[in-house]
């Protein structure tokens, strides 16, 4: 018995390390079959379908989809009669009993499959929050941790002709060693929150590619194409028809080609978000993408887009669905949020505090919005835990891999509001080095905090500043300390020859609640706070942009004030019902003025 137990535990250890394959680049351009729709689900707060309490290991869990074969069989679950839930979608807003639920839920979907010679098949998930155990036809496929990045598994040898079924155990319990950790200021939406697809590729296929302007150059396009196998002497063609580029290349011993094309493309910018069709061919495989070309850099205390000084007229956005609440998962809902940003006069959005869905990033690029993209290294991460670092590093890698061809992304961010310590500095310095090693064409930053105030002078000082291109910090003068009136005399000590960016400021207001400008929770208070804050930063040298907190009111379990918050963070300039508050128009006027000033200097 002891020997059997040891074997069982060893098998579980191997299974727990069965991680996802490398992410398929530009997945929507491939041959895909959607597995979205209605999935059966079983709520399992004690994880009875996963653990045998006698062995503390999996025995005959729900993933096997065991069925009764006679009237006397004891089977205490049944997916076939279980309720249905829409995928993609969070469970919190689909079943009122699950509004606050944190734990495990099992999902099951049946589908048919017909194999094709010379084809690989991948099971792809846009995101699952937070931990996913994936099974196909009752056998384990792999696991994934992290709620906001895509993952996929090669299931070519696990699929059957005809009927198949996929089962997921999804667990969204907050853990101290997780990324994010147990404390956050957004709703912990659980579930399969983005698209699920079966993706088919050739046996040897284009696994990855990069097409971009090299740093500092406007007269060439460079990049690479990588096959999934180290197959030499394979022909790859690259086409950018509008630029009359057509190159035929042959892979090296690593199955990779690199290229340089002499050309001067029209540059992408918020005023002219030009994207070119790029076509990569490998045998019968054809991948198409829309790619733009731009340069982003800093010079002293200025940010330069395509060599010209630019002010980042931004707004922060959570991946919260307008009107209905819950996780955004469609392009249509992404466009609603981004259209509000455009109406504000934005040329920039901070997609906080985690990688948003691919539709959001691509739509922002198409609409002429520069993007800040970040990982959920948020507040009090376990800085000394190697597994926590590995988790954060993997999420950073996956975010950058998915979106490295998106020219709209101009800033990678590695953290938000992290308390100072030596352990934190080592953790974040390693993440910064990871970004630098992979990408020198974008800016690097994090959202810092103000370190102290003496009299009417606030200081921004962080040992991490030497790693970053932009000094970005959050400050809520007038809301968390002081009053809006204090902004009129506040001065700033920012001892760096770098541009500074206000990644967050603001205050809460219940839309429709009115009163004097010194009355909390009213639109007038928020309006006055916005007006005074913008004037304060605008008179400070090096002010290069801002992304106030936040576009729209969003769900947060921390925000409990009855009759005002009701589990919403009310810092939005737009309510969850799409109604604009008075602060919206203050910000809109400020951005109109900044744009006019910028145009006058051209």
C-alpha positions as CSV (number, residue, x, y, z in Angstrom):
1,X,0.0,0.0,0.0
2,X,2.8,2.4,0.9
3,X,4.5,1.7,-2.5
4,X,1.2,2.3,-4.3
5,X,0.9,5.6,-2.4
6,X,4.4,6.7,-3.4
7,X,3.8,5.9,-7.1
8,X,0.5,7.8,-7.0
9,X,2.1,10.9,-5.5
10,X,5.0,10.7,-8.0
11,X,2.5,10.6,-10.9
12,X,0.7,13.6,-9.5
13,X,4.0,15.5,-9.2
14,X,4.7,14.8,-12.9
15,X,1.2,15.8,-13.9
16,X,1.4,19.1,-11.9
17,X,4.4,20.1,-14.0
18,X,2.7,19.4,-17.4
19,X,2.8,23.0,-18.5
20,X,1.3,24.5,-21.6
21,X,3.1,24.6,-25.0
22,X,4.5,27.9,-26.4
23,X,1.7,30.3,-27.3
24,X,0.5,30.2,-30.9
25,X,1.2,33.6,-32.4
26,X,-1.7,35.4,-34.2
27,X,-4.0,32.5,-33.4
28,X,-7.1,34.2,-35.1
29,X,-5.4,34.0,-38.5
30,X,-5.1,30.2,-38.3
31,X,-7.6,27.5,-39.0
32,X,-9.7,27.5,-35.9
33,X,-12.9,25.8,-34.7
34,X,-14.6,27.7,-31.9
35,X,-15.5,25.8,-28.8
36,X,-17.4,28.8,-27.3
37,X,-21.0,28.4,-26.3
38,X,-22.8,26.6,-23.6
39,X,-20.8,24.4,-21.3
40,X,-22.1,22.2,-18.5
41,X,-20.7,23.1,-15.1
42,X,-20.5,21.7,-11.6
43,X,-19.7,23.8,-8.5
44,X,-17.2,22.0,-6.3
45,X,-16.2,24.1,-3.3
46,X,-14.5,21.2,-1.5
47,X,-12.7,19.9,-4.6
48,X,-14.3,16.5,-4.2
49,X,-13.9,15.9,-7.9
50,X,-10.1,16.4,-7.7
51,X,-8.9,15.0,-4.3
52,X,-9.3,11.7,-2.6
53,X,-9.2,12.8,1.1
54,X,-7.6,9.4,2.0
55,X,-4.6,9.9,-0.3
56,X,-4.7,13.7,-0.9
57,X,-4.3,12.9,-4.5
58,X,-6.6,12.5,-7.6
59,X,-8.3,9.1,-7.8
60,X,-11.4,9.0,-10.0
61,X,-12.4,12.7,-10.3
62,X,-15.0,14.5,-12.4
63,X,-12.5,14.8,-15.2
64,X,-13.2,11.2,-16.1
65,X,-16.9,11.9,-16.6
66,X,-17.9,8.7,-15.0
67,X,-21.4,7.5,-15.9
68,X,-23.6,5.0,-14.1
69,X,-23.9,1.7,-16.1
70,X,-26.7,0.2,-13.9
71,X,-29.3,1.3,-11.4
72,X,-27.1,0.3,-8.5
73,X,-24.0,2.3,-9.5
74,X,-23.1,5.1,-7.1
75,X,-22.0,8.2,-9.2
76,X,-22.6,11.5,-7.4
77,X,-22.3,13.9,-10.3
78,X,-23.7,14.1,-13.8
79,X,-22.4,16.6,-16.4
80,X,-25.2,15.7,-18.7
81,X,-27.9,17.1,-16.3
82,X,-25.7,19.9,-14.9
83,X,-26.7,23.5,-15.7
84,X,-25.2,25.4,-18.6
85,X,-22.9,28.4,-18.6
86,X,-21.8,30.6,-21.4
87,X,-18.1,30.4,-22.4
88,X,-16.4,32.8,-22.7
89,X,-17.8,34.5,-19.6
90,X,-17.2,34.8,-15.9
91,X,-19.3,32.7,-13.5
92,X,-19.9,35.6,-11.1
93,X,-22.4,37.5,-13.3
94,X,-24.0,34.4,-14.8
95,X,-25.3,32.8,-11.6
96,X,-26.3,35.0,-8.7
97,X,-25.3,32.2,-6.2
98,X,-21.7,32.5,-7.6
99,X,-21.4,36.3,-7.3
100,X,-18.8,36.2,-4.5
101,X,-17.7,32.6,-5.1
102,X,-14.0,31.7,-5.0
103,X,-13.1,28.0,-5.5
104,X,-13.3,25.3,-8.1
105,X,-15.9,24.9,-10.8
106,X,-15.8,22.0,-13.4
107,X,-16.7,22.7,-17.0
108,X,-17.4,20.2,-19.8
109,X,-18.0,20.6,-23.5
110,X,-18.6,17.9,-26.1
111,X,-17.4,18.3,-29.7
112,X,-16.8,16.3,-32.8
113,X,-13.5,16.0,-34.6
114,X,-12.4,14.6,-37.9
115,X,-8.6,14.1,-38.3
116,X,-6.7,15.3,-41.3
117,X,-3.5,13.9,-42.6
118,X,-0.4,15.9,-41.8
119,X,-2.2,18.1,-39.3
120,X,-1.5,19.1,-35.7
121,X,-4.3,20.1,-33.4
122,X,-4.1,22.5,-30.4
123,X,-6.5,23.2,-27.6
124,X,-6.3,27.0,-27.1
125,X,-7.6,29.2,-24.3
126,X,-7.5,32.9,-24.4
127,X,-7.6,33.1,-20.6
128,X,-8.9,31.2,-17.6
129,X,-8.9,32.7,-14.2
130,X,-7.0,31.6,-12.3
131,X,-5.7,28.0,-12.2
132,X,-6.8,25.6,-14.9
133,X,-6.5,21.8,-15.0
134,X,-7.3,20.6,-18.5
135,X,-8.5,17.1,-19.5
136,X,-9.4,15.6,-22.9
137,X,-11.5,12.5,-23.1
138,X,-10.8,11.8,-19.4
139,X,-7.0,12.1,-19.6
140,X,-4.9,14.9,-18.3
141,X,-3.6,17.4,-20.9
142,X,-1.9,20.0,-18.8
143,X,-2.2,22.8,-16.3
144,X,-1.9,26.6,-16.5
145,X,-1.6,29.3,-13.8
146,X,-2.4,33.0,-14.4
147,X,-5.7,34.6,-15.2
148,X,-5.0,36.9,-18.1
149,X,-2.7,35.3,-20.6
150,X,-3.4,32.7,-23.4
151,X,-2.2,29.1,-23.3
152,X,-2.5,26.0,-25.5
153,X,-1.8,22.3,-25.6
154,X,-0.9,20.0,-28.5
155,X,-3.7,17.4,-28.4
156,X,-3.0,15.8,-31.8
157,X,-2.5,12.4,-30.3
158,X,-5.3,12.7,-27.7
159,X,-8.2,13.5,-30.0
160,X,-10.5,10.7,-31.2
161,X,-12.4,10.3,-34.5
162,X,-15.9,11.6,-33.9
163,X,-17.1,12.4,-30.4
164,X,-14.7,14.0,-27.9
165,X,-15.1,15.9,-24.7
166,X,-13.0,18.5,-22.8
167,X,-13.2,19.1,-19.1
168,X,-11.6,21.9,-17.1
169,X,-11.2,22.3,-13.4
170,X,-11.1,26.1,-12.9
171,X,-10.0,27.5,-9.5
172,X,-9.9,31.2,-8.7
173,X,-9.0,31.1,-5.1
174,X,-6.7,33.9,-4.1
175,X,-3.3,32.8,-2.7
176,X,-0.6,34.8,-0.9
177,X,2.1,33.5,-3.3
178,X,-0.1,34.2,-6.4
179,X,0.3,36.9,-9.1
180,X,-1.8,38.9,-8.2
181,X,-1.7,38.1,-4.5
182,X,-4.7,38.0,-2.1
183,X,-5.3,41.8,-2.1
184,X,-6.5,43.6,-5.2
185,X,-8.9,46.4,-6.1
186,X,-10.8,44.7,-8.8
187,X,-13.3,41.8,-9.0
188,X,-11.9,38.3,-8.9
189,X,-13.9,37.1,-11.8
190,X,-13.7,33.3,-12.1
191,X,-14.1,31.1,-15.1
192,X,-13.2,30.6,-18.8
193,X,-13.2,34.3,-19.6
194,X,-11.9,34.4,-23.2
195,X,-12.2,32.3,-26.4
196,X,-11.7,28.5,-26.5
197,X,-10.7,27.1,-29.8
198,X,-9.4,24.0,-31.5
199,X,-6.5,25.2,-33.7
200,X,-5.2,23.2,-36.6
201,X,-1.8,23.6,-38.2
202,X,0.5,21.7,-40.5
203,X,2.8,19.2,-38.7
204,X,5.6,21.7,-39.4
205,X,4.2,25.2,-39.1
206,X,5.1,28.8,-38.6
207,X,5.3,29.0,-34.8
208,X,6.4,32.6,-34.3
209,X,7.4,35.8,-36.2
210,X,8.3,39.4,-35.7
211,X,8.0,42.3,-38.2
212,X,9.1,45.8,-37.1
213,X,11.1,48.9,-37.6
214,X,14.5,48.4,-35.8
215,X,15.1,50.9,-33.1
216,X,16.3,54.3,-34.4
217,X,15.7,53.4,-38.1
218,X,13.0,54.5,-40.5
219,X,14.4,53.1,-43.7
220,X,14.1,49.3,-43.2
221,X,11.9,46.6,-41.8
222,X,13.5,43.8,-39.9
223,X,12.3,40.6,-38.2
224,X,12.3,36.8,-38.3
225,X,10.0,33.8,-38.9
226,X,10.4,30.7,-36.7
227,X,9.1,27.2,-37.5
228,X,8.0,24.9,-34.6
229,X,10.8,22.4,-35.5
230,X,14.4,22.8,-36.3
231,X,13.9,22.1,-39.9
232,X,16.6,23.5,-42.3
233,X,16.3,24.6,-45.9
234,X,12.5,25.2,-45.9
235,X,11.2,28.0,-48.0
236,X,9.4,30.9,-46.3
237,X,8.0,33.9,-48.1
238,X,7.4,37.3,-46.7
239,X,5.0,39.7,-48.5
240,X,4.0,43.3,-47.7
241,X,2.1,44.0,-50.9
242,X,1.5,47.7,-50.4
243,X,5.2,48.2,-50.0
244,X,6.0,45.9,-52.9
245,X,8.0,43.6,-50.6
246,X,8.2,40.0,-51.6
247,X,11.1,37.9,-50.2
248,X,11.7,34.2,-50.5
249,X,13.9,32.9,-47.7
250,X,15.2,29.5,-46.5
251,X,15.4,28.4,-42.9
252,X,18.7,27.8,-41.1
253,X,19.5,24.8,-39.0
254,X,17.3,26.2,-36.2
255,X,14.2,26.4,-38.5
256,X,14.4,30.1,-38.6
257,X,14.8,32.9,-41.1
258,X,15.8,36.5,-40.5
259,X,15.2,39.3,-42.9
260,X,15.8,43.0,-43.7
261,X,13.7,44.9,-46.2
262,X,14.9,48.4,-47.4
263,X,11.8,50.5,-47.4
264,X,10.2,53.6,-45.8
265,X,6.7,52.8,-44.7
266,X,4.2,55.4,-43.7
267,X,4.4,55.6,-39.9
268,X,1.7,54.6,-37.5
269,X,0.5,57.4,-35.2
270,X,-2.8,58.3,-33.4
271,X,-3.6,60.8,-36.1
272,X,-2.9,58.3,-38.9
273,X,-3.0,54.7,-37.5
274,X,-1.6,53.1,-40.7
275,X,-1.4,49.3,-40.7
276,X,0.0,47.2,-43.5
277,X,-1.1,43.7,-44.5
278,X,1.8,41.3,-43.9
279,X,1.6,37.8,-45.4
280,X,3.8,34.9,-44.4
281,X,3.7,31.7,-46.5
282,X,5.1,28.3,-45.8
283,X,3.9,25.7,-48.2
284,X,0.1,25.7,-48.1
285,X,0.2,27.6,-44.8
286,X,-0.7,31.3,-45.0
287,X,-0.7,33.7,-42.1
288,X,-1.9,37.2,-42.5
289,X,-1.5,40.1,-40.1
290,X,-2.0,43.9,-39.9
291,X,1.2,45.5,-38.7
292,X,2.1,49.1,-38.2
293,X,5.5,50.8,-37.9
294,X,6.6,53.5,-35.5
295,X,9.4,54.7,-33.3
296,X,9.0,55.5,-29.6
297,X,11.7,56.9,-27.4
298,X,12.5,59.4,-24.7
299,X,14.8,62.4,-24.9
300,X,15.5,64.2,-21.6
301,X,12.1,64.9,-20.1
302,X,10.2,64.4,-23.4
303,X,8.5,61.4,-25.0
304,X,9.0,61.2,-28.8
305,X,6.7,59.4,-31.2
306,X,8.3,59.1,-34.6
307,X,10.9,61.7,-33.6
308,X,8.3,64.3,-32.5
309,X,7.5,65.3,-28.9
310,X,4.1,63.9,-27.8
311,X,2.0,64.3,-24.7
312,X,0.2,61.0,-23.7
313,X,-3.4,62.0,-23.3
314,X,-4.6,58.9,-21.6
315,X,-7.1,57.1,-19.4
316,X,-6.8,53.9,-17.4
317,X,-9.2,51.0,-18.3
318,X,-10.2,47.8,-16.5
319,X,-11.4,44.9,-18.6
320,X,-14.9,45.5,-17.2
321,X,-17.9,45.2,-19.6
322,X,-19.9,48.3,-20.2
323,X,-23.6,48.2,-19.3
324,X,-23.8,44.6,-18.2
325,X,-20.6,44.3,-15.9
326,X,-18.4,41.2,-15.9
327,X,-15.3,40.4,-18.0
328,X,-15.0,41.9,-21.5
329,X,-14.4,39.2,-24.0
330,X,-15.6,40.5,-27.4
331,X,-14.3,43.1,-29.8
332,X,-17.6,44.9,-29.7
333,X,-17.4,45.6,-26.0
334,X,-13.7,46.5,-26.3
335,X,-14.6,49.1,-29.0
336,X,-17.3,50.6,-26.7
337,X,-14.7,51.3,-24.0
338,X,-12.1,52.5,-26.5
339,X,-14.6,54.8,-28.3
340,X,-15.3,56.5,-25.0
341,X,-11.5,57.1,-24.6
342,X,-11.4,58.6,-28.1
343,X,-14.4,60.8,-27.2
344,X,-12.4,62.0,-24.2
345,X,-9.6,63.1,-26.7
346,X,-7.2,60.3,-25.7
347,X,-4.3,59.2,-27.8
348,X,-3.3,56.6,-25.2
349,X,-4.8,54.0,-22.8
350,X,-3.4,52.3,-19.8
351,X,-4.8,48.7,-19.9
352,X,-4.6,48.0,-16.2
353,X,-3.7,45.9,-14.2
354,X,-3.1,42.8,-16.2
355,X,-2.9,41.9,-19.9
356,X,-6.2,42.6,-21.6
357,X,-7.8,40.4,-24.2
358,X,-6.3,40.4,-27.7
359,X,-9.3,42.1,-29.2
360,X,-8.8,45.2,-26.9
361,X,-5.1,45.5,-27.9
362,X,-5.8,45.2,-31.6
363,X,-8.8,47.5,-31.6
364,X,-6.8,50.2,-29.7
365,X,-4.1,50.0,-32.4
366,X,-6.7,50.2,-35.2
367,X,-8.3,53.2,-33.6
368,X,-5.1,55.1,-33.1
369,X,-4.6,54.6,-29.4
370,X,-1.1,54.0,-27.9
371,X,-1.1,51.3,-25.2
372,X,0.4,50.7,-21.8
373,X,0.3,46.9,-21.1
374,X,1.2,45.4,-17.7
375,X,1.3,42.3,-15.6
376,X,-0.5,41.9,-12.2
377,X,2.5,42.4,-10.0
378,X,0.3,44.4,-7.7
379,X,0.9,45.7,-4.2
380,X,2.3,43.1,-1.8
381,X,3.7,40.3,-3.9
382,X,5.8,37.6,-2.2
383,X,9.1,39.1,-3.3
384,X,11.4,36.4,-1.9
385,X,9.4,33.3,-3.2
386,X,11.1,31.8,-6.3
387,X,7.8,30.3,-7.5
388,X,6.1,33.7,-7.3
389,X,8.9,35.2,-9.4
390,X,8.7,32.4,-11.9
391,X,4.9,33.0,-12.2
392,X,5.4,36.7,-12.8
393,X,8.2,36.1,-15.3
394,X,6.0,33.7,-17.2
395,X,3.1,36.1,-17.4
396,X,5.5,38.8,-18.6
397,X,6.9,36.5,-21.3
398,X,3.4,35.4,-22.4
399,X,2.1,39.0,-22.6
400,X,5.1,40.1,-24.7
401,X,5.0,37.1,-26.9
402,X,1.3,37.5,-27.8
403,X,1.6,41.2,-28.5
404,X,5.1,41.8,-29.8
405,X,3.9,42.7,-33.3
406,X,1.4,45.3,-32.0
407,X,3.0,48.7,-32.7
408,X,0.3,50.4,-30.6
409,X,1.9,49.1,-27.5
410,X,4.5,51.6,-26.5
411,X,5.0,50.8,-22.8
412,X,5.6,47.5,-21.0
413,X,4.9,47.8,-17.3
414,X,6.2,45.3,-14.7
415,X,4.4,46.5,-11.5
416,X,1.9,48.7,-9.8
417,X,2.2,50.5,-6.4
418,X,4.7,48.1,-4.8
419,X,6.1,48.9,-1.3
420,X,9.9,49.5,-1.2
421,X,12.3,46.8,-0.1
422,X,15.5,45.2,-1.2
423,X,13.6,42.0,-2.0
424,X,11.2,43.9,-4.2
425,X,14.1,45.7,-6.0
426,X,15.7,42.4,-6.8
427,X,12.4,41.0,-8.1
428,X,11.6,43.9,-10.3
429,X,15.1,44.4,-11.5
430,X,15.1,40.9,-12.9
431,X,11.7,41.6,-14.7
432,X,13.1,44.8,-16.1
433,X,16.2,42.9,-17.4
434,X,13.9,40.3,-19.0
435,X,12.0,43.0,-20.9
436,X,15.2,44.7,-22.1
437,X,16.6,41.4,-23.3
438,X,13.6,40.7,-25.5
439,X,12.5,44.2,-26.7
440,X,14.5,47.4,-27.2
441,X,11.7,49.1,-29.3
442,X,9.4,50.0,-26.5
443,X,9.5,52.0,-23.3
444,X,9.7,50.3,-19.9
445,X,8.0,51.6,-16.8
446,X,6.0,50.7,-13.6
447,X,3.4,52.6,-11.6
448,X,5.3,53.9,-8.5
449,X,4.2,55.7,-5.4
450,X,5.1,59.1,-3.9
451,X,7.6,58.5,-1.1
452,X,7.1,61.4,1.2
453,X,5.8,65.0,1.6
454,X,7.5,67.8,3.5
455,X,5.4,70.9,3.8
456,X,3.9,71.4,0.4
457,X,6.6,69.5,-1.5
458,X,6.0,65.8,-2.5
459,X,9.0,63.7,-3.5
460,X,9.0,60.9,-6.1
461,X,12.0,58.7,-5.4
462,X,12.3,55.0,-6.1
463,X,15.5,52.9,-6.5
464,X,13.8,51.2,-9.5
465,X,13.9,54.5,-11.4
466,X,17.3,53.8,-13.0
467,X,15.7,50.8,-14.8
468,X,12.9,52.7,-16.4
469,X,12.4,55.1,-19.3
470,X,9.5,57.0,-17.8
471,X,9.0,58.0,-14.2
472,X,5.4,56.9,-13.7
473,X,3.6,57.2,-10.4
474,X,0.1,57.1,-8.8
475,X,-1.0,59.9,-6.5
476,X,-4.4,60.7,-5.1
477,X,-3.9,64.1,-3.4
478,X,-7.4,65.4,-2.6
479,X,-8.9,61.9,-2.1
480,X,-6.5,59.8,0.0
481,X,-5.2,62.7,2.0
482,X,-5.7,66.4,1.6
483,X,-8.4,68.2,-0.3
484,X,-8.6,69.3,-4.0
485,X,-7.6,72.8,-2.7
486,X,-4.2,71.4,-1.7
487,X,-3.4,70.9,-5.4
488,X,-3.1,74.6,-5.9
489,X,0.0,75.0,-3.8
490,X,1.6,71.5,-4.0
491,X,5.0,71.3,-5.6
492,X,6.9,68.2,-6.8
493,X,10.4,67.0,-6.4
494,X,11.1,64.5,-9.2
495,X,14.9,64.2,-9.3
496,X,15.4,62.5,-12.7
497,X,16.2,63.7,-16.2
498,X,13.3,61.6,-17.5
499,X,9.7,62.4,-18.5
500,X,7.2,61.9,-15.7
501,X,3.8,60.3,-16.2
502,X,0.9,60.3,-13.8
503,X,-0.4,56.8,-14.1
504,X,-3.3,57.3,-11.7
505,X,-5.1,60.1,-10.0
506,X,-8.8,60.7,-9.2
507,X,-11.6,60.3,-6.7
508,X,-14.9,58.7,-6.4
509,X,-18.3,60.1,-7.4
510,X,-21.7,58.4,-7.7
511,X,-23.1,59.5,-11.0
512,X,-26.1,61.7,-10.4
513,X,-25.2,62.6,-6.9
514,X,-24.7,66.4,-6.7
515,X,-23.7,68.9,-4.0
516,X,-21.0,71.4,-3.2
517,X,-17.5,71.0,-4.6
518,X,-16.2,70.1,-1.1
519,X,-18.8,67.3,-0.6
520,X,-17.3,63.8,-1.0
521,X,-18.9,61.3,-3.4
522,X,-20.5,64.1,-5.5
523,X,-19.8,64.8,-9.2
524,X,-18.9,68.3,-8.2
525,X,-16.1,67.1,-5.8
526,X,-14.7,64.8,-8.5
527,X,-14.9,67.6,-11.0
528,X,-13.0,70.0,-8.8
529,X,-10.4,67.4,-8.0
530,X,-9.8,66.8,-11.7
531,X,-9.6,70.5,-12.5
532,X,-7.1,71.2,-9.7
533,X,-5.0,68.1,-10.2
534,X,-4.5,68.7,-14.0
535,X,-3.5,72.3,-13.3
536,X,-1.0,71.2,-10.7
537,X,0.8,68.7,-12.9
538,X,0.6,70.9,-16.0
539,X,2.8,73.5,-14.3
540,X,5.4,70.9,-13.3
541,X,8.5,70.5,-15.6
542,X,8.7,67.2,-17.4
543,X,4.9,66.4,-17.3
544,X,4.6,64.0,-20.3
545,X,1.2,62.6,-19.9
546,X,-1.4,61.0,-17.6
547,X,-3.9,58.1,-17.4
548,X,-6.4,59.2,-14.7
549,X,-8.2,56.5,-12.7
550,X,-10.4,55.4,-14.4
551,X,-12.6,55.4,-17.5
552,X,-15.7,53.5,-16.1
553,X,-16.9,52.5,-12.7
554,X,-16.0,48.9,-12.1
555,X,-16.8,46.0,-9.6
556,X,-14.6,45.7,-6.6
557,X,-15.2,43.7,-3.4
558,X,-13.2,46.4,-1.4
559,X,-15.8,49.1,-2.1
560,X,-18.7,48.4,0.2
561,X,-20.2,51.8,1.1
562,X,-24.0,51.1,0.9
563,X,-25.9,53.5,-1.3
564,X,-22.7,54.9,-2.9
565,X,-20.3,52.2,-3.8
566,X,-22.3,49.0,-3.5
567,X,-19.3,47.0,-4.6
568,X,-18.2,49.4,-7.3
569,X,-15.1,51.5,-7.4
570,X,-16.7,54.9,-8.3
571,X,-13.6,56.6,-9.7
572,X,-14.8,56.3,-13.2
573,X,-15.5,59.4,-15.3
574,X,-18.3,57.3,-16.7
575,X,-20.8,55.2,-14.7
576,X,-21.2,51.4,-15.3
577,X,-24.4,52.3,-17.1
578,X,-22.5,54.5,-19.6
579,X,-23.5,57.9,-18.2
580,X,-20.8,60.6,-18.2
581,X,-19.9,62.5,-15.0
582,X,-18.9,66.1,-14.8
583,X,-15.2,65.1,-14.5
584,X,-15.4,63.6,-18.0
585,X,-15.8,67.0,-19.5
586,X,-13.0,68.6,-17.5
587,X,-10.6,65.9,-18.8
588,X,-12.0,66.3,-22.3
589,X,-11.3,70.1,-22.2
590,X,-7.8,69.6,-20.9
591,X,-6.9,67.1,-23.6
592,X,-8.4,69.4,-26.3
593,X,-6.1,72.2,-25.0
594,X,-3.1,69.9,-24.9
595,X,-3.7,68.8,-28.5
596,X,-4.2,72.3,-29.8
597,X,-0.9,73.3,-28.1
598,X,0.9,70.4,-29.7
599,X,-0.5,71.1,-33.1
600,X,0.5,74.8,-32.8
601,X,4.1,73.8,-32.3
602,X,4.3,71.7,-35.5
